[in-house]
Amino acid sequence: MTIPQIKKEQLLRKPSWLKVRLPIAAECRKIKTTLAQLKLHTVCQEAACPNIAECFAGGTATFLILGNICTRHCFYCHVQHGVPLPIVENEVDQLIAAVQKMDLKYIVITSVTRDDLPDGGAGIFAECINQLRHAQADCKIEVLIPDFQGNFPALEKVIAAGPSVINHNMETVKPLFPQLRPQGNYDVSLELLSRVSSSSVISKSGFMIGFGESNDDILRLMDDLAAVSCERLTIGQYQRPTMQHWPVAKYYHPDEFARYKEIACKLGFQYVEAGPLVRSSYHAAMADL
């Protein structure tokens, strides 16, 4: 798969609503120091999230387990891909130490995709949930999981651990899915979300727009997610991390995001975050307020 080539004069300029404020130095430095000391990764840093200043300043972070090298190569993603390093044995202990040191009440745990592991890392997700709940009982836990290659017994390990929310992002519309996520499968991802929805755990998903999808593509994706009873939804603007990634075809106006949020709410989603800077973990704790 090759990235579509765009001439320099065709590159879109970022609109004003995509400008983000500079980090609050003291708070960001404090969180980054804690993470560095404990040798932990966050998807906030690895994926170059545009909300890193706001979230770090508020004392929250989305922790990245199972290393920081992904076995898949998705053409929108800034996380490093290649051959992963061995699992860090005390990763769960480091995670718990960070949560306690930062006094977090809501934590999001995600991972790179680990197709090299028999269960895709599901057992380690479950271990993190169980041990964190034992160590910090008042902290709610959301997990953002990969598709485990359709290994649904592996998914059951995570469901059985009982996190508050299980999120699995669709990321893009069905027609573009094979191009942007060549190692994934649209229908497998929907089936995974359907199984979460059938459990006692809250189901959540998210996707980005701006890849070149049509309005009908977006509506179809929301319909598909509603059909599997997905409860929470995030919709954000795709921003090209580097020139080696998929080009931006359109920057959607905030009013367009507001319209998609209204449509999603009418479809029955219980909580929706939609906006140019929204990412899957943005305001994650707000849904429980």
C-alpha positions as CSV (number, residue, x, y, z in Angstrom):
1,M,0.0,0.0,0.0
2,T,1.3,3.4,-0.9
3,I,0.4,6.8,0.4
4,P,-1.5,9.1,-2.0
5,Q,0.8,11.8,-3.4
6,I,-0.3,15.4,-3.0
7,K,1.5,18.3,-4.7
8,K,2.7,21.0,-2.4
9,E,0.3,23.5,-3.8
10,Q,-2.6,21.1,-3.0
11,L,-1.8,20.7,0.6
12,L,-4.5,22.1,2.9
13,R,-3.7,24.8,5.4
14,K,-4.8,24.1,9.0
15,P,-7.7,26.3,9.9
16,S,-7.7,28.5,13.0
17,W,-9.9,26.1,15.1
18,L,-7.1,23.5,15.0
19,K,-4.6,25.7,16.8
20,V,-3.9,24.5,20.4
21,R,-2.6,26.4,23.3
22,L,1.0,25.9,24.5
23,P,1.5,23.5,27.3
24,I,1.4,24.7,30.9
25,A,5.1,24.1,31.5
26,A,5.1,23.3,35.2
27,E,2.2,20.8,35.1
28,C,3.4,19.1,31.9
29,R,6.9,18.9,33.2
30,K,5.7,17.2,36.4
31,I,3.7,14.6,34.6
32,K,6.5,13.9,32.0
33,T,9.0,13.6,34.8
34,T,6.8,11.0,36.7
35,L,6.3,9.0,33.5
36,A,10.0,9.1,32.7
37,Q,11.0,8.0,36.2
38,L,8.7,5.1,36.1
39,K,9.7,4.2,32.5
40,L,6.1,4.4,31.3
41,H,4.8,5.4,27.9
42,T,1.6,7.3,27.1
43,V,-0.3,7.4,23.9
44,C,-0.5,11.1,24.4
45,Q,3.2,11.4,23.6
46,E,3.6,8.5,21.2
47,A,0.7,9.5,19.0
48,A,1.4,13.2,19.2
49,C,-2.1,14.0,20.5
50,P,-3.2,17.6,20.0
51,N,-4.7,17.7,23.5
52,I,-1.6,16.7,25.4
53,A,-1.3,20.2,27.0
54,E,-4.8,20.2,28.3
55,C,-4.8,16.6,29.6
56,F,-1.3,16.8,31.1
57,A,-2.2,20.1,32.7
58,G,-5.3,18.5,34.2
59,G,-3.2,15.7,35.7
60,T,-4.5,12.9,33.4
61,A,-2.9,10.6,30.8
62,T,-3.7,7.6,28.7
63,F,-1.1,4.9,29.6
64,L,0.4,2.8,26.9
65,I,1.2,-0.8,27.9
66,L,3.0,-3.7,26.0
67,G,5.7,-1.4,24.9
68,N,5.7,1.4,22.3
69,I,6.4,-0.5,19.1
70,C,3.3,-1.7,17.1
71,T,3.2,-4.8,15.0
72,R,0.9,-3.1,12.5
73,H,1.4,-0.3,10.1
74,C,-1.7,1.9,9.9
75,F,-1.2,4.9,7.5
76,Y,-2.7,7.5,9.8
77,C,-0.9,6.5,13.0
78,H,2.2,8.2,14.5
79,V,3.1,5.3,16.8
80,Q,6.3,3.5,15.9
81,H,5.8,0.2,14.1
82,G,8.2,-2.8,13.7
83,V,9.4,-5.7,15.9
84,P,8.3,-5.1,19.5
85,L,10.7,-5.5,22.4
86,P,10.0,-8.2,25.1
87,I,7.3,-7.4,27.7
88,V,8.5,-5.5,30.7
89,E,7.9,-7.8,33.7
90,N,7.1,-5.0,36.2
91,E,5.0,-2.9,33.9
92,V,1.8,-3.3,36.0
93,D,3.7,-2.2,39.2
94,Q,5.0,0.9,37.3
95,L,1.5,1.7,36.2
96,I,0.1,1.4,39.7
97,A,2.9,3.6,41.0
98,A,2.1,6.3,38.5
99,V,-1.7,6.2,39.2
100,Q,-1.0,6.5,42.9
101,K,1.6,9.2,42.6
102,M,-0.6,11.3,40.3
103,D,-3.7,10.5,42.4
104,L,-5.8,9.6,39.4
105,K,-9.5,8.8,39.8
106,Y,-10.0,7.8,36.1
107,I,-7.4,6.1,34.0
108,V,-7.3,5.0,30.4
109,I,-5.1,2.0,29.5
110,T,-4.3,1.3,25.9
111,S,-1.6,-0.6,24.0
112,V,0.1,-1.0,20.7
113,T,-1.2,-3.9,18.7
114,R,0.8,-7.0,19.6
115,D,-0.1,-9.6,16.9
116,D,3.1,-11.5,18.0
117,L,1.5,-12.5,21.3
118,P,-0.9,-15.5,21.4
119,D,-3.7,-13.5,23.0
120,G,-2.7,-10.1,21.6
121,G,-1.9,-9.0,25.2
122,A,-5.4,-9.5,26.5
123,G,-4.1,-11.3,29.6
124,I,-1.9,-8.4,30.5
125,F,-4.8,-6.0,30.1
126,A,-6.8,-8.1,32.5
127,E,-3.8,-8.3,34.9
128,C,-3.5,-4.5,34.9
129,I,-7.3,-4.1,35.6
130,N,-7.3,-6.6,38.4
131,Q,-4.2,-5.3,40.2
132,L,-5.0,-1.7,39.7
133,R,-8.5,-2.2,41.2
134,H,-7.0,-3.9,44.2
135,A,-4.4,-1.2,44.7
136,Q,-6.6,1.8,43.9
137,A,-10.2,0.8,44.4
138,D,-11.6,4.3,43.8
139,C,-10.0,4.7,40.4
140,K,-12.3,3.9,37.4
141,I,-10.6,2.1,34.6
142,E,-11.3,2.5,30.8
143,V,-9.3,0.3,28.4
144,L,-8.8,1.0,24.7
145,I,-8.0,-2.3,23.1
146,P,-6.9,-3.7,19.7
147,D,-9.0,-6.3,17.8
148,F,-6.9,-9.2,19.1
149,Q,-7.1,-10.5,15.5
150,G,-10.7,-11.7,16.2
151,N,-9.6,-13.9,19.1
152,F,-12.8,-13.5,21.1
153,P,-11.8,-15.8,23.9
154,A,-9.0,-13.3,24.4
155,L,-11.5,-10.5,24.5
156,E,-13.4,-12.4,27.2
157,K,-10.4,-12.1,29.5
158,V,-10.7,-8.3,29.4
159,I,-14.5,-8.4,29.8
160,A,-14.2,-10.8,32.8
161,A,-11.7,-8.4,34.5
162,G,-14.6,-5.9,34.6
163,P,-13.2,-2.5,33.5
164,S,-15.7,0.4,33.6
165,V,-15.4,0.9,29.8
166,I,-14.0,-1.1,26.9
167,N,-13.2,1.1,23.9
168,H,-12.2,-0.2,20.5
169,N,-11.8,2.4,17.8
170,M,-13.1,1.9,14.2
171,E,-10.8,4.8,13.2
172,T,-12.2,5.2,9.7
173,V,-15.2,4.4,7.4
174,K,-15.7,1.1,5.7
175,P,-14.6,2.0,2.1
176,L,-11.3,3.4,3.4
177,F,-10.7,0.8,6.1
178,P,-8.6,-1.7,3.9
179,Q,-6.4,1.2,2.7
180,L,-5.8,2.8,6.1
181,R,-5.9,-0.3,8.3
182,P,-4.6,-3.0,6.0
183,Q,-4.0,-5.5,8.8
184,G,-7.4,-4.9,10.4
185,N,-10.9,-5.9,9.5
186,Y,-14.0,-3.7,9.6
187,D,-16.4,-6.5,10.4
188,V,-14.2,-8.1,13.1
189,S,-14.0,-4.7,14.8
190,L,-17.8,-4.4,14.7
191,E,-18.2,-7.9,16.1
192,L,-15.8,-7.2,18.9
193,L,-17.9,-4.1,19.9
194,S,-21.1,-6.1,19.7
195,R,-19.7,-8.6,22.1
196,V,-18.7,-5.9,24.6
197,S,-22.2,-4.3,24.2
198,S,-23.7,-7.7,25.1
199,S,-21.7,-7.8,28.4
200,S,-22.1,-5.7,31.5
201,V,-19.2,-3.4,30.4
202,I,-19.9,-0.1,28.7
203,S,-18.9,-0.2,25.0
204,K,-17.2,2.7,23.3
205,S,-15.7,3.5,19.9
206,G,-14.3,6.4,17.9
207,F,-13.3,7.4,14.4
208,M,-11.6,10.3,12.6
209,I,-12.8,12.2,9.5
210,G,-10.8,14.0,6.9
211,F,-9.3,11.1,5.0
212,G,-11.5,11.5,2.0
213,E,-14.7,9.9,3.1
214,S,-18.2,11.0,2.0
215,N,-21.0,12.1,4.2
216,D,-22.8,8.9,3.4
217,D,-19.8,6.9,4.6
218,I,-19.8,8.7,7.9
219,L,-23.5,8.1,8.4
220,R,-23.1,4.4,7.5
221,L,-20.4,4.0,10.1
222,M,-22.5,5.6,12.8
223,D,-25.4,3.4,11.8
224,D,-23.2,0.3,12.0
225,L,-22.0,1.3,15.5
226,A,-25.5,2.0,16.6
227,A,-26.6,-1.4,15.2
228,V,-24.2,-3.2,17.6
229,S,-25.4,-1.1,20.5
230,C,-22.2,0.9,21.0
231,E,-22.9,3.3,23.9
232,R,-20.2,6.0,23.7
233,L,-18.7,7.6,20.6
234,T,-15.9,10.0,19.8
235,I,-15.5,11.8,16.4
236,G,-12.4,13.8,15.6
237,Q,-10.5,15.5,12.8
238,Y,-7.6,13.5,11.2
239,Q,-4.4,15.5,11.3
240,R,-1.4,14.2,9.3
241,P,1.5,13.4,11.7
242,T,4.2,13.6,9.0
243,M,4.5,13.8,5.2
244,Q,4.9,10.0,5.2
245,H,1.3,9.6,6.5
246,W,-2.0,9.7,4.7
247,P,-2.8,13.2,3.5
248,V,-5.7,15.3,4.9
249,A,-8.5,15.5,2.3
250,K,-10.7,18.0,4.3
251,Y,-10.7,19.9,7.5
252,Y,-14.2,19.8,8.9
253,H,-15.7,22.9,10.5
254,P,-16.8,22.7,14.1
255,D,-20.4,23.2,13.0
256,E,-20.1,20.0,10.9
257,F,-18.9,18.1,14.0
258,A,-21.9,19.6,15.9
259,R,-24.2,18.2,13.3
260,Y,-22.7,14.7,13.4
261,K,-22.9,14.8,17.2
262,E,-26.6,15.6,16.9
263,I,-27.2,12.7,14.5
264,A,-25.3,10.3,16.8
265,C,-27.4,11.3,19.8
266,K,-30.5,10.7,17.8
267,L,-29.2,7.2,16.8
268,G,-29.1,6.4,20.6
269,F,-25.5,6.8,21.6
270,Q,-25.5,7.7,25.3
271,Y,-22.5,10.0,25.2
272,V,-20.8,11.6,22.3
273,E,-17.7,13.8,22.0
274,A,-17.3,15.3,18.5
275,G,-15.0,18.1,17.5
276,P,-11.8,19.0,15.6
277,L,-9.5,18.2,18.5
278,V,-11.4,15.2,19.9
279,R,-9.5,12.0,20.4
280,S,-10.7,8.7,21.8
281,S,-9.7,9.4,25.4
282,Y,-10.6,13.1,25.4
283,H,-12.8,14.0,28.4
284,A,-13.2,10.2,29.0
285,A,-14.1,10.7,32.6
286,M,-16.8,13.3,31.8
287,A,-19.2,10.6,30.6
288,D,-19.6,9.4,34.2
289,L,-20.3,12.8,35.7
